[in-house]
Amino acid sequence: MLRITSLFVVLFYGASAEVVPDLGTNSSCFPTFMRVEVDLTKNPDLVAGDIHLNDRNCKATQTSPTFAVFDIPLHSCGTVQDGSHPDYLLFSNTVRWQPTPSGNKGQTRTDGFASQVTCRYNRNGNVDTSVLIQPFEEVTVGPPAKDKMTAHSSTD
């Protein structure tokens, strides 16, 4: 009897527990950022301007009627770093969207959207980095005098 009931449940509800739905996302890992492309045609409820990362202030860097693209920095926008493995570092973030309730209309349940991206970077590999050098400022030290003493910063 149990076997028949299990078969009925699978036939009636489907075996969806083992099938992962295609969320319409594509992920890529780059030396200084991660990229997630969200196919809005596969997720018609999504509103491109309302999709964000772990940090709600980080929105898509590019949008079109069919795609939203997120270039995710490795060290901001809520990106989490896991350095627990001796050979590599993991960086992860999640693209999120939650529907807003619609005022006086009847409530229709619309699930939110979440797609996590995780990139693995070799600890012994090359890492790109950039340095921002601020222009030096002229600073006068001491009381006004005949000779003006100035300090200059240098990058030599």
Buried (B, 14 or more C-beta within 10 A) or exposed (E): EEEEEEEEEEEEEEEEEEEEEEBBBBBEBEEEBBBBBBBBEEBEEBEBEBBBBBBEEBBBEEBEEEBBBBBBBBEEBBBEEEEEEEEBBBBBBBBBBEBEEEEEEEEEEBEEBEBEBBBEBEEEEEEEEEEEEEEEEEEEEEEEEEEEEEEEEEEE
